[in-house]
């Protein structure tokens, strides 16, 4: 899918901040292809045909003093090096807990940005290629880079879109932390049950050892009963 990416300056009546933007086609992409949309915190996603929508990181929106529905002017450099500006309304905010995303990132509609920059309908600064296994992205990017030559650079997704990579890394890290925490809690519960069971039956176990049970056999018995 086609995208346009780059830097922009966002301005309201009282504040202005720089940010990185991704312009995408809301009719062709959703959370499955642009996973940062999963971080939508307030408002709604951009709809097909919405030429004036924008989604901001929640901290960026706060710094600009914006609420849903408010207007913001974004300024970019077109293909001829001229400074051009567009007007957008805040449709939603993102909350990722990644400072670079929450404080300096926005999503814009692709067709609007193309028109503003003077791009044709088939022109883009980035073409996203989707793989079954993202771990192969480096190998595939290297192969494409060799085949395409010097006119186009093929790079892994985490290099071309560091904001998105930061969000995914944070999301995966949070999931791993929760899995470890749950595993520790379950293990602690099992250990507590075993400990109480063993302490209550010390006399019984002593008798079993005295009549000839081996420690290994006694251990297997405790494990089976648990």
ChimeraX commands (.cxc) that place a marker at each C-alpha (Angstrom):
marker #1 position 0.00,0.00,0.00 radius 0.5
marker #1 position 1.08,3.56,-0.68 radius 0.5
marker #1 position 1.94,6.01,2.07 radius 0.5
marker #1 position 3.50,9.44,2.34 radius 0.5
marker #1 position 5.70,10.14,5.34 radius 0.5
marker #1 position 7.67,13.15,6.50 radius 0.5
marker #1 position 8.02,16.00,9.00 radius 0.5
marker #1 position 5.41,18.69,9.57 radius 0.5
marker #1 position 4.78,21.73,11.72 radius 0.5
marker #1 position 1.44,21.84,13.53 radius 0.5
marker #1 position -0.01,25.14,14.67 radius 0.5
marker #1 position -3.09,26.32,16.53 radius 0.5
marker #1 position -4.01,29.85,17.57 radius 0.5
marker #1 position -1.74,29.68,20.60 radius 0.5
marker #1 position 0.85,26.92,20.10 radius 0.5
marker #1 position 2.96,25.21,17.45 radius 0.5
marker #1 position 4.96,21.97,17.53 radius 0.5
marker #1 position 6.88,19.88,15.04 radius 0.5
marker #1 position 5.89,16.27,14.41 radius 0.5
marker #1 position 6.36,13.32,12.10 radius 0.5
marker #1 position 3.41,12.23,9.99 radius 0.5
marker #1 position 2.18,9.21,8.10 radius 0.5
marker #1 position -0.42,9.83,5.40 radius 0.5
marker #1 position -2.36,6.64,4.66 radius 0.5
marker #1 position -5.48,5.56,2.81 radius 0.5
marker #1 position -8.24,4.86,5.38 radius 0.5
marker #1 position -10.12,2.84,2.77 radius 0.5
marker #1 position -7.21,0.46,2.20 radius 0.5
marker #1 position -5.69,0.18,5.67 radius 0.5
marker #1 position -6.81,-0.58,9.19 radius 0.5
marker #1 position -5.29,-2.01,12.39 radius 0.5
marker #1 position -4.09,-5.13,10.55 radius 0.5
marker #1 position -1.78,-3.15,8.26 radius 0.5
marker #1 position -1.13,-0.04,10.37 radius 0.5
marker #1 position -1.01,-1.39,13.89 radius 0.5
marker #1 position -0.56,2.01,15.52 radius 0.5
marker #1 position -4.30,2.50,14.94 radius 0.5
marker #1 position -4.81,0.00,17.78 radius 0.5
marker #1 position -3.61,2.76,20.11 radius 0.5
marker #1 position -6.60,5.00,19.32 radius 0.5
marker #1 position -7.56,6.38,22.72 radius 0.5
marker #1 position -10.26,8.98,22.12 radius 0.5
marker #1 position -12.37,9.89,19.13 radius 0.5
marker #1 position -12.54,7.80,15.97 radius 0.5
marker #1 position -10.32,6.59,13.16 radius 0.5
marker #1 position -10.14,8.41,9.85 radius 0.5
marker #1 position -12.91,7.40,7.46 radius 0.5
marker #1 position -12.65,7.03,3.67 radius 0.5
marker #1 position -13.45,10.37,2.08 radius 0.5
marker #1 position -12.54,12.38,5.19 radius 0.5
marker #1 position -10.28,14.97,3.59 radius 0.5
marker #1 position -9.75,17.12,6.68 radius 0.5
marker #1 position -9.24,14.60,9.46 radius 0.5
marker #1 position -6.13,14.21,11.58 radius 0.5
marker #1 position -5.17,11.90,14.44 radius 0.5
marker #1 position -2.56,13.14,16.93 radius 0.5
marker #1 position -0.61,11.62,19.77 radius 0.5
marker #1 position -2.51,12.51,22.94 radius 0.5
marker #1 position 0.37,14.50,24.43 radius 0.5
marker #1 position 0.86,16.42,21.21 radius 0.5
marker #1 position -2.85,17.29,21.16 radius 0.5
marker #1 position -2.59,18.43,24.78 radius 0.5
marker #1 position 0.49,20.55,24.06 radius 0.5
marker #1 position -1.40,22.22,21.21 radius 0.5
marker #1 position -4.37,22.83,23.51 radius 0.5
marker #1 position -6.67,20.83,21.24 radius 0.5
marker #1 position -9.85,18.87,21.84 radius 0.5
marker #1 position -11.78,16.65,19.45 radius 0.5
marker #1 position -13.16,18.69,16.57 radius 0.5
marker #1 position -10.68,21.55,16.92 radius 0.5
marker #1 position -8.80,22.86,13.89 radius 0.5
marker #1 position -5.05,22.67,13.35 radius 0.5
marker #1 position -2.86,23.97,10.52 radius 0.5
marker #1 position -0.10,21.64,9.33 radius 0.5
marker #1 position 2.79,22.91,7.23 radius 0.5
marker #1 position 4.94,20.76,4.94 radius 0.5
marker #1 position 7.39,21.16,2.06 radius 0.5
marker #1 position 6.01,20.14,-1.35 radius 0.5
marker #1 position 7.84,18.39,-4.16 radius 0.5
marker #1 position 9.17,21.72,-5.48 radius 0.5
marker #1 position 10.57,22.82,-2.13 radius 0.5
marker #1 position 7.77,25.29,-1.48 radius 0.5
marker #1 position 6.19,25.68,1.97 radius 0.5
marker #1 position 2.50,24.72,1.83 radius 0.5
marker #1 position -0.15,24.40,4.52 radius 0.5
marker #1 position -3.34,22.44,5.06 radius 0.5
marker #1 position -6.18,22.64,7.54 radius 0.5
marker #1 position -7.40,19.63,9.52 radius 0.5
marker #1 position -9.78,18.81,12.34 radius 0.5
marker #1 position -8.85,16.55,15.22 radius 0.5
marker #1 position -10.74,13.25,14.88 radius 0.5
marker #1 position -8.93,11.20,17.50 radius 0.5
marker #1 position -5.87,10.78,19.69 radius 0.5
marker #1 position -3.33,8.00,20.17 radius 0.5
marker #1 position -2.03,6.75,23.51 radius 0.5
marker #1 position 0.95,4.41,23.24 radius 0.5
marker #1 position 3.04,5.40,26.30 radius 0.5
marker #1 position 5.93,5.90,23.85 radius 0.5
marker #1 position 7.03,9.56,24.18 radius 0.5
marker #1 position 8.10,9.88,20.53 radius 0.5
marker #1 position 4.64,8.81,19.36 radius 0.5
marker #1 position 2.42,10.45,21.98 radius 0.5
marker #1 position 4.28,13.75,21.78 radius 0.5
marker #1 position 5.35,14.05,18.15 radius 0.5
marker #1 position 3.32,12.00,15.69 radius 0.5
marker #1 position 0.19,12.37,13.57 radius 0.5
marker #1 position -1.84,10.51,10.94 radius 0.5
marker #1 position -3.27,12.27,7.89 radius 0.5
marker #1 position -5.41,11.20,4.89 radius 0.5
marker #1 position -3.28,10.15,1.91 radius 0.5
marker #1 position -5.24,11.84,-0.91 radius 0.5
marker #1 position -5.26,15.20,0.88 radius 0.5
marker #1 position -1.51,15.13,1.48 radius 0.5
marker #1 position -0.85,14.04,-2.11 radius 0.5
marker #1 position -2.80,17.01,-3.43 radius 0.5
marker #1 position -1.05,19.38,-1.04 radius 0.5
marker #1 position 2.42,18.16,-2.01 radius 0.5
marker #1 position 1.68,18.06,-5.73 radius 0.5
marker #1 position 1.95,14.27,-6.01 radius 0.5
marker #1 position 0.05,12.22,-8.56 radius 0.5
marker #1 position -2.43,9.49,-7.63 radius 0.5
marker #1 position 0.25,6.83,-8.13 radius 0.5
marker #1 position 3.06,8.64,-6.31 radius 0.5
marker #1 position 4.21,8.03,-2.75 radius 0.5
marker #1 position 7.29,8.36,-0.60 radius 0.5
marker #1 position 6.82,4.90,0.88 radius 0.5
marker #1 position 5.29,1.65,-0.37 radius 0.5
marker #1 position 4.57,-0.84,2.41 radius 0.5
marker #1 position 5.06,-4.52,1.52 radius 0.5
marker #1 position 3.49,-7.02,3.90 radius 0.5
marker #1 position 5.02,-10.40,4.75 radius 0.5
marker #1 position 3.66,-13.48,6.47 radius 0.5
marker #1 position 6.60,-13.38,8.90 radius 0.5
marker #1 position 7.94,-9.95,9.88 radius 0.5
marker #1 position 11.19,-11.57,11.02 radius 0.5
marker #1 position 12.06,-11.99,7.33 radius 0.5
marker #1 position 11.77,-8.24,6.69 radius 0.5
marker #1 position 15.52,-7.64,6.79 radius 0.5
marker #1 position 16.29,-10.41,4.30 radius 0.5
marker #1 position 13.49,-9.39,1.92 radius 0.5
marker #1 position 14.49,-5.71,2.14 radius 0.5
marker #1 position 18.06,-6.59,1.24 radius 0.5
marker #1 position 16.93,-8.62,-1.76 radius 0.5
marker #1 position 14.59,-5.86,-2.99 radius 0.5
marker #1 position 17.31,-3.25,-2.52 radius 0.5
marker #1 position 19.64,-5.21,-4.79 radius 0.5
marker #1 position 16.98,-5.77,-7.45 radius 0.5
marker #1 position 15.63,-2.20,-7.48 radius 0.5
marker #1 position 19.04,-0.56,-7.73 radius 0.5
marker #1 position 19.85,2.91,-6.48 radius 0.5
marker #1 position 16.62,4.66,-7.49 radius 0.5
marker #1 position 14.64,3.25,-4.56 radius 0.5
marker #1 position 15.80,2.20,-1.09 radius 0.5
marker #1 position 14.22,-0.91,0.41 radius 0.5
marker #1 position 14.49,-0.91,4.19 radius 0.5
marker #1 position 12.90,-2.95,7.00 radius 0.5
marker #1 position 9.74,-1.46,8.49 radius 0.5
marker #1 position 11.36,-0.73,11.86 radius 0.5
marker #1 position 13.98,1.44,10.12 radius 0.5
marker #1 position 11.57,3.40,7.94 radius 0.5
marker #1 position 8.96,3.92,10.67 radius 0.5
marker #1 position 10.71,4.17,14.06 radius 0.5
marker #1 position 7.58,5.58,15.77 radius 0.5
marker #1 position 5.59,2.51,14.78 radius 0.5
marker #1 position 8.46,0.24,15.84 radius 0.5
marker #1 position 8.60,1.94,19.24 radius 0.5
marker #1 position 4.87,1.41,19.74 radius 0.5
marker #1 position 5.05,-2.28,18.80 radius 0.5
marker #1 position 8.12,-2.85,21.00 radius 0.5
marker #1 position 6.31,-1.26,23.94 radius 0.5
marker #1 position 3.21,-3.34,23.27 radius 0.5
marker #1 position 5.18,-6.60,23.04 radius 0.5
marker #1 position 7.22,-5.70,26.12 radius 0.5
marker #1 position 4.04,-5.09,28.11 radius 0.5
marker #1 position 2.59,-8.42,27.01 radius 0.5
marker #1 position 5.78,-10.28,27.99 radius 0.5
marker #1 position 5.82,-8.56,31.38 radius 0.5
marker #1 position 2.20,-9.57,32.05 radius 0.5
marker #1 position 2.92,-13.18,31.03 radius 0.5
marker #1 position 5.91,-13.33,33.38 radius 0.5
marker #1 position 3.89,-11.76,36.20 radius 0.5
marker #1 position 1.05,-14.26,35.76 radius 0.5
marker #1 position 3.53,-17.16,35.63 radius 0.5
marker #1 position 5.18,-15.97,38.87 radius 0.5
marker #1 position 1.80,-15.63,40.62 radius 0.5
marker #1 position 0.71,-19.10,39.50 radius 0.5
marker #1 position 4.05,-20.60,40.56 radius 0.5
marker #1 position 3.80,-18.88,43.96 radius 0.5
marker #1 position 0.30,-20.29,44.46 radius 0.5
marker #1 position 1.44,-23.81,43.59 radius 0.5
marker #1 position 4.50,-23.53,45.84 radius 0.5
marker #1 position 2.37,-22.28,48.73 radius 0.5
marker #1 position 0.00,-25.24,48.35 radius 0.5
marker #1 position 2.89,-27.71,48.25 radius 0.5
marker #1 position 4.63,-26.11,51.21 radius 0.5
marker #1 position 1.52,-26.22,53.41 radius 0.5
marker #1 position 0.81,-29.81,52.35 radius 0.5
marker #1 position 4.35,-30.94,53.18 radius 0.5
marker #1 position 4.48,-29.14,56.53 radius 0.5
marker #1 position 1.19,-30.72,57.62 radius 0.5
marker #1 position 2.42,-34.22,56.76 radius 0.5
marker #1 position 5.98,-34.19,58.08 radius 0.5
marker #1 position 5.21,-36.93,60.62 radius 0.5
marker #1 position 3.59,-39.08,57.92 radius 0.5
marker #1 position 6.56,-38.64,55.61 radius 0.5
marker #1 position 8.97,-39.50,58.42 radius 0.5
marker #1 position 7.15,-42.78,59.02 radius 0.5
marker #1 position 7.19,-43.59,55.28 radius 0.5
marker #1 position 10.94,-42.99,55.14 radius 0.5
marker #1 position 11.41,-45.16,58.23 radius 0.5
marker #1 position 9.60,-48.12,56.64 radius 0.5
marker #1 position 11.80,-48.01,53.56 radius 0.5
marker #1 position 10.45,-45.41,51.14 radius 0.5
marker #1 position 13.21,-43.68,49.18 radius 0.5
marker #1 position 13.31,-39.85,49.08 radius 0.5
marker #1 position 12.78,-39.98,45.30 radius 0.5
marker #1 position 9.66,-42.10,45.63 radius 0.5
marker #1 position 8.32,-39.79,48.33 radius 0.5
marker #1 position 8.97,-36.76,46.12 radius 0.5
marker #1 position 7.09,-38.34,43.21 radius 0.5
marker #1 position 4.16,-39.06,45.53 radius 0.5
marker #1 position 3.96,-35.41,46.61 radius 0.5
marker #1 position 4.12,-34.25,42.98 radius 0.5
marker #1 position 1.36,-36.63,41.90 radius 0.5
marker #1 position -0.92,-35.59,44.75 radius 0.5
marker #1 position -0.37,-31.94,43.94 radius 0.5
marker link #1:1,2 radius 0.2
marker link #1:2,3 radius 0.2
marker link #1:3,4 radius 0.2
marker link #1:4,5 radius 0.2
marker link #1:5,6 radius 0.2
marker link #1:6,7 radius 0.2
marker link #1:7,8 radius 0.2
marker link #1:8,9 radius 0.2
marker link #1:9,10 radius 0.2
marker link #1:10,11 radius 0.2
marker link #1:11,12 radius 0.2
marker link #1:12,13 radius 0.2
marker link #1:13,14 radius 0.2
marker link #1:14,15 radius 0.2
marker link #1:15,16 radius 0.2
marker link #1:16,17 radius 0.2
marker link #1:17,18 radius 0.2
marker link #1:18,19 radius 0.2
marker link #1:19,20 radius 0.2
marker link #1:20,21 radius 0.2
marker link #1:21,22 radius 0.2
marker link #1:22,23 radius 0.2
marker link #1:23,24 radius 0.2
marker link #1:24,25 radius 0.2
marker link #1:25,26 radius 0.2
marker link #1:26,27 radius 0.2
marker link #1:27,28 radius 0.2
marker link #1:28,29 radius 0.2
marker link #1:29,30 radius 0.2
marker link #1:30,31 radius 0.2
marker link #1:31,32 radius 0.2
marker link #1:32,33 radius 0.2
marker link #1:33,34 radius 0.2
marker link #1:34,35 radius 0.2
marker link #1:35,36 radius 0.2
marker link #1:36,37 radius 0.2
marker link #1:37,38 radius 0.2
marker link #1:38,39 radius 0.2
marker link #1:39,40 radius 0.2
marker link #1:40,41 radius 0.2
marker link #1:41,42 radius 0.2
marker link #1:42,43 radius 0.2
marker link #1:43,44 radius 0.2
marker link #1:44,45 radius 0.2
marker link #1:45,46 radius 0.2
marker link #1:46,47 radius 0.2
marker link #1:47,48 radius 0.2
marker link #1:48,49 radius 0.2
marker link #1:49,50 radius 0.2
marker link #1:50,51 radius 0.2
marker link #1:51,52 radius 0.2
marker link #1:52,53 radius 0.2
marker link #1:53,54 radius 0.2
marker link #1:54,55 radius 0.2
marker link #1:55,56 radius 0.2
marker link #1:56,57 radius 0.2
marker link #1:57,58 radius 0.2
marker link #1:58,59 radius 0.2
marker link #1:59,60 radius 0.2
marker link #1:60,61 radius 0.2
marker link #1:61,62 radius 0.2
marker link #1:62,63 radius 0.2
marker link #1:63,64 radius 0.2
marker link #1:64,65 radius 0.2
marker link #1:65,66 radius 0.2
marker link #1:66,67 radius 0.2
marker link #1:67,68 radius 0.2
marker link #1:68,69 radius 0.2
marker link #1:69,70 radius 0.2
marker link #1:70,71 radius 0.2
marker link #1:71,72 radius 0.2
marker link #1:72,73 radius 0.2
marker link #1:73,74 radius 0.2
marker link #1:74,75 radius 0.2
marker link #1:75,76 radius 0.2
marker link #1:76,77 radius 0.2
marker link #1:77,78 radius 0.2
marker link #1:78,79 radius 0.2
marker link #1:79,80 radius 0.2
marker link #1:80,81 radius 0.2
marker link #1:81,82 radius 0.2
marker link #1:82,83 radius 0.2
marker link #1:83,84 radius 0.2
marker link #1:84,85 radius 0.2
marker link #1:85,86 radius 0.2
marker link #1:86,87 radius 0.2
marker link #1:87,88 radius 0.2
marker link #1:88,89 radius 0.2
marker link #1:89,90 radius 0.2
marker link #1:90,91 radius 0.2
marker link #1:91,92 radius 0.2
marker link #1:92,93 radius 0.2
marker link #1:93,94 radius 0.2
marker link #1:94,95 radius 0.2
marker link #1:95,96 radius 0.2
marker link #1:96,97 radius 0.2
marker link #1:97,98 radius 0.2
marker link #1:98,99 radius 0.2
marker link #1:99,100 radius 0.2
marker link #1:100,101 radius 0.2
marker link #1:101,102 radius 0.2
marker link #1:102,103 radius 0.2
marker link #1:103,104 radius 0.2
marker link #1:104,105 radius 0.2
marker link #1:105,106 radius 0.2
marker link #1:106,107 radius 0.2
marker link #1:107,108 radius 0.2
marker link #1:108,109 radius 0.2
marker link #1:109,110 radius 0.2
marker link #1:110,111 radius 0.2
marker link #1:111,112 radius 0.2
marker link #1:112,113 radius 0.2
marker link #1:113,114 radius 0.2
marker link #1:114,115 radius 0.2
marker link #1:115,116 radius 0.2
marker link #1:116,117 radius 0.2
marker link #1:117,118 radius 0.2
marker link #1:118,119 radius 0.2
marker link #1:119,120 radius 0.2
marker link #1:120,121 radius 0.2
marker link #1:121,122 radius 0.2
marker link #1:122,123 radius 0.2
marker link #1:123,124 radius 0.2
marker link #1:124,125 radius 0.2
marker link #1:125,126 radius 0.2
marker link #1:126,127 radius 0.2
marker link #1:127,128 radius 0.2
marker link #1:128,129 radius 0.2
marker link #1:129,130 radius 0.2
marker link #1:130,131 radius 0.2
marker link #1:131,132 radius 0.2
marker link #1:132,133 radius 0.2
marker link #1:133,134 radius 0.2
marker link #1:134,135 radius 0.2
marker link #1:135,136 radius 0.2
marker link #1:136,137 radius 0.2
marker link #1:137,138 radius 0.2
marker link #1:138,139 radius 0.2
marker link #1:139,140 radius 0.2
marker link #1:140,141 radius 0.2
marker link #1:141,142 radius 0.2
marker link #1:142,143 radius 0.2
marker link #1:143,144 radius 0.2
marker link #1:144,145 radius 0.2
marker link #1:145,146 radius 0.2
marker link #1:146,147 radius 0.2
marker link #1:147,148 radius 0.2
marker link #1:148,149 radius 0.2
marker link #1:149,150 radius 0.2
marker link #1:150,151 radius 0.2
marker link #1:151,152 radius 0.2
marker link #1:152,153 radius 0.2
marker link #1:153,154 radius 0.2
marker link #1:154,155 radius 0.2
marker link #1:155,156 radius 0.2
marker link #1:156,157 radius 0.2
marker link #1:157,158 radius 0.2
marker link #1:158,159 radius 0.2
marker link #1:159,160 radius 0.2
marker link #1:160,161 radius 0.2
marker link #1:161,162 radius 0.2
marker link #1:162,163 radius 0.2
marker link #1:163,164 radius 0.2
marker link #1:164,165 radius 0.2
marker link #1:165,166 radius 0.2
marker link #1:166,167 radius 0.2
marker link #1:167,168 radius 0.2
marker link #1:168,169 radius 0.2
marker link #1:169,170 radius 0.2
marker link #1:170,171 radius 0.2
marker link #1:171,172 radius 0.2
marker link #1:172,173 radius 0.2
marker link #1:173,174 radius 0.2
marker link #1:174,175 radius 0.2
marker link #1:175,176 radius 0.2
marker link #1:176,177 radius 0.2
marker link #1:177,178 radius 0.2
marker link #1:178,179 radius 0.2
marker link #1:179,180 radius 0.2
marker link #1:180,181 radius 0.2
marker link #1:181,182 radius 0.2
marker link #1:182,183 radius 0.2
marker link #1:183,184 radius 0.2
marker link #1:184,185 radius 0.2
marker link #1:185,186 radius 0.2
marker link #1:186,187 radius 0.2
marker link #1:187,188 radius 0.2
marker link #1:188,189 radius 0.2
marker link #1:189,190 radius 0.2
marker link #1:190,191 radius 0.2
marker link #1:191,192 radius 0.2
marker link #1:192,193 radius 0.2
marker link #1:193,194 radius 0.2
marker link #1:194,195 radius 0.2
marker link #1:195,196 radius 0.2
marker link #1:196,197 radius 0.2
marker link #1:197,198 radius 0.2
marker link #1:198,199 radius 0.2
marker link #1:199,200 radius 0.2
marker link #1:200,201 radius 0.2
marker link #1:201,202 radius 0.2
marker link #1:202,203 radius 0.2
marker link #1:203,204 radius 0.2
marker link #1:204,205 radius 0.2
marker link #1:205,206 radius 0.2
marker link #1:206,207 radius 0.2
marker link #1:207,208 radius 0.2
marker link #1:208,209 radius 0.2
marker link #1:209,210 radius 0.2
marker link #1:210,211 radius 0.2
marker link #1:211,212 radius 0.2
marker link #1:212,213 radius 0.2
marker link #1:213,214 radius 0.2
marker link #1:214,215 radius 0.2
marker link #1:215,216 radius 0.2
marker link #1:216,217 radius 0.2
marker link #1:217,218 radius 0.2
marker link #1:218,219 radius 0.2
marker link #1:219,220 radius 0.2
marker link #1:220,221 radius 0.2
marker link #1:221,222 radius 0.2
marker link #1:222,223 radius 0.2
marker link #1:223,224 radius 0.2
marker link #1:224,225 radius 0.2
marker link #1:225,226 radius 0.2
view
